[in-house]
Amino acid sequence: MIHTVELNGVKVYAFHGCLPEEAKIGGHYVVDLSVQTNFEKAAETDELIDTVDYVVLNKIVKEEMAIRSKLIEHVGQRIVNRIKNDVEGVDSLRVKVTKVCPPINGDVNNVAIIIEG
């Protein structure tokens, strides 16, 4: 059986980007996270210790998004690395970092990267 814990639509204002203006002005980002784990025990015990705590996942996302990167690929990989290193019981995960209204001289809602592993 596959068990998944999701954290969707984490809204963050951050200062990522290659342009100097992005470092000063910042922009809106949305992070979606999916973690494969085994929460069979938690389903039986009703105890938080027996599953992956999405409050911890949210904290990691916000802390890593607060550290400036030129590329969302870089911040996305940092989120993956932190979760793999700091959270027990993670079998695999998927992180999507979306940059809302990127400055790319076009009418684009967003750009995003996805890391799975």
Helices and strands as residue ranges (DSSP letters): E 3-14, H 20-25, E 27-37, H 40-45, G 48-50, H 54-65, H 72-86, E 92-100, E 110-116
